[in-house]
Amino acid sequence: MKLKLFRMLYCLPALITWQCAAIGPPSGGAKDITPPELLSVDPPSGTVRLMSPEIILSFSEYMDEKSVEKGIRVAPVLTGELEIKFKGEKIVIILPDDIKKDITVVVTLSREIKDEHGVELSNSIQLAYSLGDKIDKGSISGNVVADQPAALYLFHDDGSDTLLLSSPNYISEAGDDGSFAFNYLAPGSYQILAIDRGVSGAKLDPFRMAYGVSSFSNIILDSMQTGIHLKLHQEDKPLRLLRGEWRDWNWGQIYFNNELSHKISFSNLKIGSKNLDWFIHPDNQSAVVVIIKDSLNSAKESISFSSIQLNDLMVLDSSKVNVTIPSISDTNSLTFTKPGSNISITPDKTGPKVEFIFSRPVGEDIINNHAVSLLLNDSIDVVIDKNITTPMSMTVVPQDGWKAKSSYTLKIFKSDSGEVKNTFKDSVTTIKISTNRELGYGGLLGSVMGISENFVAEINHVENSQWKFKSVVNSAGHFEFFEVPEGKYTISLFEDKDKNFSYTFGKAFPFQPSEWFYESSDSIEIRANWDIEISPIYLER
């Protein structure tokens, strides 16, 4: 008897462990990345004379409860509360009781809805119901160009100038390809807004959220409207002075919330009562370096200006910032903040120029006092062009250009300056430069059919965002690009209504339509020493 009891107690932990393990799914295996599917809807979408407020959704797998509660929306916006009952693979939606018989109710299942493994729906789903005798059949569809997932707001156009800042009547989402659709809409006038999907549901804050408006002042819907194109972008915030710092006896920096144009000008830029010279920091477009010729005797001062202008337009009114003046002068030796000791460059038609940024502003005379030499393969002297760009930066480039697939040694020699901080600590500062294969150039020829008046063609390199090129579409509908760096490009066209040679995104408030545009979903490869002619692009609004 005791032996049997011992055997039972010995086996009991193993039995319990086996039973517990059998409850859940087996561990391991490939990660589930398959989007959940909506298998059935009861009653089906399109039901009229709806008798019961309950809609039962059946999914292909167990769903995530929190995402379901967050991801189901009803439009137009109703005053009553939407009730959701979660039952794993089945979801029960109970519609509010304030639905009018003359409207079509659209239930949207957003892409926020996920299964238990965190995989979201592949596309948003819209279901339509009516207590009356008909379902509205109108639709608005198009495409959003964005670097992040986008959502769409649709508004009944009431003529208000703050319409796009209010709560939308309908919300939808763009697919992975940027396409979107609003279905089951009644005839009428609408306005549309694209927004970052991460803030979907919130009212638009133009200065804090990325958004896009269409090229239409309003969308008059009879039955179907297609080809609505929007681009998501971040509107520039009003320029603002953030902070300042005084770095040494004769210079400091002031910082702004936006990058600054080199075309700006200051009025009455001073520290205390003394005038300041200034330039935009060569490595930070949001910072301005300020310099004074005389020393300061106080422990604290204010840097101030009356205004900042850009092309005779005031972009910032009078501002000031307090700074603390260091009691001890900076005696550290001069250094470079850019480039590093080893760099790699790709030879092209412009050089490129190698930029050197000093740790402090020293002025043209002191920069010139530092001799610079360039050696090819450690032995061949190379003639260079040296250009001083600001009081703390210069550029260097060989007069005959860089030789591809080669090694260079650039040496900057310590000057004979009597002040330690105006020269380098070491007698020679050495930078190793290796060059890649020389960049090739090609051309692109194309034409536009349909609408072509006042259009501009633009190509953008897929990897290098700085390589953007534009060409005016001529009266015959042709455009051409020459001397374009090789690589893959996307192509777009926009109607340059304001004739400023740049795409105008428009504004939500005060409302300003964007310019109409076309953007190809395919990339084009430009090859060295080739002029590629692409098939005609047909533009149709």
HELIX and SHEET records of a PDB file:
HELIX    1   1 LYS A    2  ILE A   23  1                                  22    
HELIX    2   2 GLU A   65  GLY A   71  1                                   7    
HELIX    3   3 LEU A  163  LEU A  165  5                                   3    
HELIX    4   4 ARG A  197  VAL A  199  5                                   3    
HELIX    5   5 GLU A  364  ASN A  368  1                                   5    
HELIX    6   6 VAL A  420  ASN A  422  5                                   3    
SHEET    1   A 4 LEU A  38  ASP A  42  0                                        
SHEET    2   A 4 GLU A  54  PHE A  59 -1                                        
SHEET    3   A 4 LYS A  90  ILE A  94 -1                                        
SHEET    4   A 4 GLU A  83  LYS A  87 -1                                        
SHEET    1   B 3 ILE A  72  ALA A  75  0                                        
SHEET    2   B 3 VAL A 105  LEU A 109 -1                                        
SHEET    3   B 3 ILE A 125  TYR A 129 -1                                        
SHEET    1   C 3 SER A 179  LEU A 185  0                                        
SHEET    2   C 3 GLY A 138  VAL A 145 -1                                        
SHEET    3   C 3 MET A 224  LYS A 231  1                                        
SHEET    1   D 4 TYR A 170  GLU A 173  0                                        
SHEET    2   D 4 ALA A 150  HIS A 156 -1                                        
SHEET    3   D 4 GLY A 188  ASP A 196 -1                                        
SHEET    4   D 4 TYR A 211  VAL A 213 -1                                        
SHEET    1   E 4 TYR A 170  GLU A 173  0                                        
SHEET    2   E 4 ALA A 150  HIS A 156 -1                                        
SHEET    3   E 4 GLY A 188  ASP A 196 -1                                        
SHEET    4   E 4 ILE A 219  LEU A 221 -1                                        
SHEET    1   F 4 LEU A 241  TRP A 246  0                                        
SHEET    2   F 4 TRP A 251  PHE A 256 -1                                        
SHEET    3   F 4 ALA A 287  ILE A 291 -1                                        
SHEET    4   F 4 ASP A 277  ILE A 280 -1                                        
SHEET    1   G 3 ILE A 264  SER A 267  0                                        
SHEET    2   G 3 SER A 307  LEU A 310 -1                                        
SHEET    3   G 3 LEU A 313  LEU A 316 -1                                        
SHEET    1   H 4 LYS A 274  ASN A 275  0                                        
SHEET    2   H 4 LYS A 270  ILE A 271 -1                                        
SHEET    3   H 4 LYS A 300  PHE A 305 -1                                        
SHEET    4   H 4 SER A 319  THR A 324 -1                                        
SHEET    1   I 4 PHE A 336  LYS A 338  0                                        
SHEET    2   I 4 VAL A 354  PHE A 358 -1                                        
SHEET    3   I 4 SER A 393  PRO A 398 -1                                        
SHEET    4   I 4 ILE A 384  THR A 390 -1                                        
SHEET    1   J 5 ASN A 342  ILE A 345  0                                        
SHEET    2   J 5 VAL A 428  THR A 435  1                                        
SHEET    3   J 5 SER A 407  PHE A 413 -1                                        
SHEET    4   J 5 VAL A 372  LEU A 376 -1                                        
SHEET    5   J 5 ILE A 380  VAL A 382 -1                                        
SHEET    1   K 3 HIS A 478  PRO A 485  0                                        
SHEET    2   K 3 TYR A 441  GLY A 450 -1                                        
SHEET    3   K 3 ASP A 531  GLU A 533  1                                        
SHEET    1   L 3 HIS A 478  PRO A 485  0                                        
SHEET    2   L 3 TYR A 441  GLY A 450 -1                                        
SHEET    3   L 3 ILE A 537  LEU A 539  1                                        
SHEET    1   M 4 LYS A 468  VAL A 472  0                                        
SHEET    2   M 4 PHE A 455  HIS A 461 -1                                        
SHEET    3   M 4 GLY A 487  GLU A 495 -1                                        
SHEET    4   M 4 PHE A 517  ILE A 526 -1                                        
END                                                                             
